Every structure is written in structure tokens, then in C-alpha cells.
Amino acid sequence: MQTIRHPLVQSYLGTQRELVSFHYSNGRLGQKIYMQASLHADELPPMLVAHHLRTRLAALEAANKIIGEIVVVPVANPIGLAQTLMHNQIGRFDLASAENFNRHYPAFYPDVAAALSTTLTDSADTNKQVIRRAMLAHLDQITPTNELASMRKTLMRLAVDADVSLDLHCDSDAVLHLYTGTPLWAQCEPLARYMGAHATLLATESGGNPFDEACSQTWWQLAEHFRDKFPIPMGCLCVTVELRGQTDVNHAAAMKDANNIIAFLQHRGAIEGAAPPMPALLHGATPLAGSEAMESPVSGVVVFLKAPGEMVNAGDAVAEVIDPVTSLVTTLKAGTAGVLYARENRYFATAGMRLCKIAGKTAFRTGKLLGA
């Protein structure tokens, strides 16, 4: 195992942060697998999963079982980890810029497409390597001017040439679910099965350039751009893995998740050995544009009537918002049928606050599909 430290640009006098990546390999040709934990720094279950993954990977490396390279970044956001205000960690947004840590990653397509027009071939495998080199060259031309930009570039530099990239997150209060690109569902389905995903949300563009789309979106954009000229594979399966809720920090769940990721990597051929039998798919993939984010029209105390993982029908009462002064009870009813896969872990609503999300089968939303 190789440990590499990546110093970040120093934004403030007297501070110096770094990212640390752990690289597992037995020197055998194969896929590159990249995994990072807690890009939203207040989402802690991924860090514990990364801890257990590293234990498993060290043993597999010692047994000469790794084919290719597996990279783990167990703390993907040291900036957010340091943002504590009156005992509360603020890990989703950068306090200096107000930017979401999982937005504003590079959009490679426009520049890379122009550079590739004279270098692509009739071989999809060759084109995969050509495109990766072009993306890395594009990143090398970026000069970060602050710590956050430096962190984004470093993470992308580690991930953009990977065959599989898993961005480990969690929601507020949720069952395990996934986000990935629509063209990647065939590659992602085994992961959904092994992880026991209750929902997989698909989109080709969700808005805001999150990390997963920055890694994978370029491939389907280039495939469309060169559709009549050159074969372009879907060269990076990048998936945002939401590991339940923020309070689901326990060894049993983390070890289960780590073992299921290892099983998926065995299925992919990145780890030697027969993968365990693939479990049944709990729920098929649905469009991210079909996900209903239920908002409270009023302020008050929230009482949820449905739990994460429950199926709901259109018209079902999902939550009540109670005004204890007027005794007014506002009932929120689902507008779509599907799995309630995530809900808030705060029980006082402000008007307009999103309370829960339902994975519906029919797309109805347009524009920016991800919340803040």
C-alpha cells in the first residue's frame, strides 16, 4: 500500500491542509477503482465505511488478490471538517464562498471534444485511454487560486481516469440509495443489488456539476458528439452512494457496506475471487426528474407519518406540520407513488423547507434537479 499526501493551496496564513490517498495494488494490470468518503464533511457514515474498506483492502493486497489499482480517500474534505460553529459542524457548504462542496467541478466536454477530433481511432479501448489522457491534461492546465479550488482539482485528478468511482455520502435520515448517470445503469445495477439500494436515481444532467457527473458525464457527451465517427465507451462508472442517514454510524452497517463494495469489485474483476451470489434488486432505477421533494407550505413542528423505505401512493399522507399556537395541522400528501427514500432529521419546519423525497417512476421535473 502506498500513501500519498496532497498539500492544498494555503488560503489563510498559519494553515496548511492536505488530502491523503491510499493506493492498493499488487502490480497486476487491471481496472482503476477510486473511492472517496464524506465530501460533505458532516456526513460521517462514509468515513467509517472507508475505515473498514481499508482493513479489507490491506488484507486482500497482502494475499495478492488485487487486480489493477484501488484508491481510497477516507477524508475527502478537510476544509469542511474544520468548520464548527458552536458545536455544530457545517460540512456541506464552504463558509468562505457559500459554495456546496459537491458542486462546481470541471466540465471537460467543450475543451476536450475539440482536442480529440484528430486523435480518436476506430478502437473503443484505445479511445478510452486517449480521452483519459485528454481529461488529465485539461486538469493540469487549471491553476487553483484558493484552498477549495485546490481540493476540487486534487480529487478530480485522483478520480477522473478511474473505471469506477464511488463517492460515498449519506442523507439526513434515509435508506441506502444511489445517484448515477442514465447511460450507466447497466453497469450500476450490480452495485445496486449488492448494496441493497432502495432507490437509484438517474439523470444525464442534474445541474451544478457535482463530482459524480464531472467524472462520468463527459463520456456520454463525447459519445453523442462523435456518434457517427468514433466509438466512445462509457469509460467511468461514477456513483454517488448515499449510506443511509447521518446518525447511522455503527460498525455493523459499515462492515456490511464495506463487504458489499468488495463483493461488487469482485464482480467487476478488480479483486480476485468469486463474487458472492448477486442479491435480488430491491427496486429498479427511476429518473431523478421523477423524484418528488415534498415541501412544507407552513412553519411548525413536523410529525412524519411515513418512514424511509416505505412505499407510498399518490394522495397518501406523509407528514403533518403542526402550529402549536393556532392548533392548525397541515397534512402533506404525496403527489407521486414510489419509495420514500429520504427525509429531514430536523423536526421544526420553516415555510418552503423540504421534508422528504419520493422516488417516482415518471419524470416531471425540469431544470436543476438536485437540492442545495
Rosetta blueprint (number, residue, H / E / L):
1 M L
2 Q E
3 T E
4 I E
5 R E
6 H E
7 P E
8 L L
9 V L
10 Q L
11 S L
12 Y L
13 L L
14 G L
15 T L
16 Q L
17 R L
18 E E
19 L E
20 V E
21 S E
22 F E
23 H E
24 Y E
25 S E
26 N L
27 G L
28 R L
29 L L
30 G L
31 Q L
32 K E
33 I E
34 Y E
35 M E
36 Q E
37 A E
38 S L
39 L L
40 H L
41 A L
42 D L
43 E L
44 L L
45 P H
46 P H
47 M H
48 L H
49 V H
50 A H
51 H H
52 H H
53 L H
54 R H
55 T H
56 R H
57 L H
58 A H
59 A H
60 L H
61 E H
62 A H
63 A L
64 N L
65 K L
66 I E
67 I L
68 G L
69 E E
70 I E
71 V E
72 V E
73 V E
74 P L
75 V L
76 A L
77 N L
78 P H
79 I H
80 G H
81 L H
82 A L
83 Q L
84 T E
85 L E
86 M L
87 H L
88 N E
89 Q E
90 I L
91 G L
92 R L
93 F E
94 D L
95 L L
96 A L
97 S L
98 A L
99 E L
100 N E
101 F L
102 N L
103 R L
104 H L
105 Y L
106 P L
107 A L
108 F L
109 Y H
110 P H
111 D H
112 V H
113 A H
114 A H
115 A H
116 L H
117 S L
118 T L
119 T L
120 L L
121 T L
122 D L
123 S L
124 A H
125 D H
126 T H
127 N H
128 K H
129 Q H
130 V H
131 I H
132 R H
133 R H
134 A H
135 M H
136 L H
137 A H
138 H H
139 L H
140 D H
141 Q L
142 I L
143 T L
144 P L
145 T L
146 N L
147 E H
148 L H
149 A H
150 S H
151 M H
152 R H
153 K H
154 T H
155 L H
156 M H
157 R H
158 L H
159 A H
160 V L
161 D L
162 A L
163 D L
164 V E
165 S E
166 L E
167 D E
168 L E
169 H E
170 C E
171 D E
172 S L
173 D E
174 A E
175 V L
176 L L
177 H E
178 L E
179 Y E
180 T E
181 G E
182 T H
183 P H
184 L H
185 W H
186 A H
187 Q H
188 C H
189 E H
190 P H
191 L H
192 A H
193 R H
194 Y H
195 M H
196 G L
197 A L
198 H L
199 A E
200 T E
201 L E
202 L E
203 A E
204 T L
205 E L
206 S L
207 G L
208 G L
209 N L
210 P L
211 F H
212 D H
213 E H
214 A H
215 C H
216 S H
217 Q H
218 T H
219 W H
220 W H
221 Q H
222 L H
223 A H
224 E H
225 H H
226 F L
227 R L
228 D L
229 K L
230 F L
231 P L
232 I L
233 P L
234 M L
235 G L
236 C L
237 L E
238 C E
239 V E
240 T E
241 V E
242 E E
243 L E
244 R E
245 G E
246 Q L
247 T L
248 D L
249 V L
250 N L
251 H H
252 A H
253 A H
254 A H
255 M H
256 K H
257 D H
258 A H
259 N H
260 N H
261 I H
262 I H
263 A H
264 F H
265 L H
266 Q H
267 H H
268 R H
269 G L
270 A L
271 I E
272 E L
273 G L
274 A L
275 A L
276 P L
277 P L
278 M L
279 P L
280 A L
281 L L
282 L L
283 H L
284 G L
285 A E
286 T E
287 P E
288 L H
289 A H
290 G H
291 S E
292 E E
293 A E
294 M E
295 E E
296 S L
297 P L
298 V L
299 S L
300 G E
301 V E
302 V E
303 V E
304 F E
305 L L
306 K L
307 A L
308 P L
309 G L
310 E L
311 M E
312 V E
313 N L
314 A L
315 G L
316 D L
317 A E
318 V E
319 A E
320 E E
321 V E
322 I E
323 D L
324 P L
325 V L
326 T L
327 S L
328 L L
329 V E
330 T E
331 T E
332 L E
333 K E
334 A L
335 G L
336 T L
337 A L
338 G E
339 V E
340 L E
341 Y E
342 A E
343 R E
344 E L
345 N L
346 R L
347 Y L
348 F E
349 A E
350 T L
351 A L
352 G L
353 M L
354 R E
355 L E
356 C E
357 K E
358 I E
359 A E
360 G E
361 K L
362 T L
363 A L
364 F L
365 R L
366 T L
367 G L
368 K L
369 L L
370 L L
371 G L
372 A L
